[in-house]
Amino acid sequence: MYVCVCQGVTTRQISATIAKGATTFKALRDELGVGTCCGKCCRDVHSQLNRECSDAGGCACAQKR
């Protein structure tokens, strides 16, 4: 599913980037460009990041926004 329509970023791309070590929203923004245009995706990106970090036993990204 597309999360960031402006940059054409999907949930799978976000998951893959998190799996490669992106543990903050800033890292996802820098790598994928999410949240750099209209900003409507920011809430969903944060939610996915927090969910995947908590599923992985918790990491620093769960506390950073």
PEDAKA-V332228 format. One line per field, one symbol per residue. phi: phi as a letter, one per 20 degrees, with the letter a starting at -180 (. if undefined). Layout:
phi: ???
//
This chain:
phi: .fddfgdmddffffgffffepfdcfgfffffdnfmddenfegfffgfffffffffennbgffeec
//
